Amino acid sequence: MFRIFRHYIPNSFLLLFFIETCILLSAIAAGVVMSEALGLGRKNIFDVDWLVPRAILFAFISISCMTFMGMYWRHRKESEGFYVLIKIFFSLILSMTILSIIFYSYPAISVNRSTMLLALLYSLVMIVLIRTLHFNISDHDATRSRALIIGTGKKALMVEELRRKSDLYGIKIMSFLYVVGENTKVSEENIIRIDESLLSYVTKNQIEELVVAVDDRRRSFPVDEILECKMEGILVTEVSDFIERQLKKIRLSALQPSSMIFSEGYTRAVANSFGKRFFDIIASSLLLLLTSPIMLLTALSIWIESGFKGSILYRQERVGMDGKSFNVIKFRSMMEGAEDDGGAQWAQKGDGRVTKNGNVIRLLRIDELPQLYNVLKGEMSFVGPRPERPEFVHKLAQVIPFYNLRHKVKPGITGWAQISYPYGASEQDAIEKLQYDLYYIKRYSLMFDAFILFQTVQAILWQRGGR
């Protein structure tokens, strides 16, 4: 595992990104060579001064488009097979479109069509081959870190329950080491008992990481043996940190107030930094300007559908930072008086209260655009926990531990929970989303915000999330 901006990235995935970057950086050069070999179009001036800026531009635009399309998304089922082939193809087509606009606007840096098309073909073939090779190799035991879980109780059971490929990406769980006196919850076939020193067993079986998952450390906890392993360079990880790293969320069942106090993160000052506010002001102002034609057309369509009467905007009370209420602004996507009969309700799939226009603007997330004004006012941020209604907050805070911690930062238009978990309309969904919100608060950085914004675009493109 390699740590970047307080996030752990599997070495194999980092290698994949590096190789794909090299492929894209070399694409223009490959296009020039193939174009001249085939005698297509005019010759390019093949020198460093000509090649380097065009290669960097091509690579930057292509990687950005691949990120927008979710090529670096954490769920492996969306990163393999025919699905990923479609994403690669559309990513490169999008990058070609953007580059064509740039070259048309600035002819001095343009590249001829044959070179661009051959560069596109080269990138497509090479990235498909590399992705296929990567995901075949990454499933091989030799490329995964070997981990031994110390403990067989409730905490160890949480590790055993990690079954998805994405949950165990880059890791191979070798077995669970029995600790004397512990009440066993793990399946017996996964448990080992050793009659040699822990270091000897770890060395013999090439264990690279020890995950400490002992329920009660006051009993027979092998502290000296674990320390000996650590001194020999073996990575030692708390089970809560291990699960957090693998799932990219914080399991409430493994969370203790003491671990929150003494661990890094959970600092309000960081998540409300000057840099974050500066970005919110600049970005919201720019987007309000750029999306004003779309917002005008949306307002007109809502007004026409309602028979030239009724409200266009919808204001709803939400809970913001420090529990203070504010009115979130959205385009009205439901019928007037949608909650007059039953009070506050979560939106449901196929909700009959949604208008025809509402279905379209919700699908494209256009109904969220007026919230840019909330961001500009400082009531919201671009990225943060989803602001909930007071009625829901009051109910959820009574039954879900640590729920009010999400109100220590500004709510966001989008967030880690929104792109990592489907739309939630139940108490259990609220628990799942809180686990992602707590991870965001703990691991916040401007780069993390940028990544979430990129993934929000691909969530819209591939219709994941909202309702």
Buried (B, 14 or more C-beta within 10 A) or exposed (E): BEEEEEBBBBEBBBBBBEBBBEBBBBBBBBBBBBBBEEEBBEEBEEEEEBBEEBBEBBBBBBBBBBBBBBBBBBBBEBBBEEEBBEBBBBBBEBBBEBBBEEBEEEEEEBBBEBBBBBBBBBBBEBBBEBBBEBBEBBEEEEBBBBBBBBBBBBBBBBBBEBEEEBBBBBBBBBBBBBBEEBEBBBEEEBBBEBEEBBBEBBEEBEBBBBBBBBBBEEEEBBEEBBEBBEEEEBBEBBBBBBBBBBBBBBBBEBBEEEBBEEBEBBEBEBBBBEEBBEBBEEBBEEBBEEBEEEBEEBBEBBBEBBEEEEEBEBEEBBBBBEEEEBEBBBBBBBBEEBEEEEEEBBBEEEBEBBBEBBEBBBEBBBBBBBBBBBBBEBBBBBBBBBBBBEEBBEBBBEEBEBBBBBBBBBBBBBBBBBBBBBBBBEEEBBBBBBBBBBBBBBBBBBEBBBBBBBBBBBBBBBEBBBB
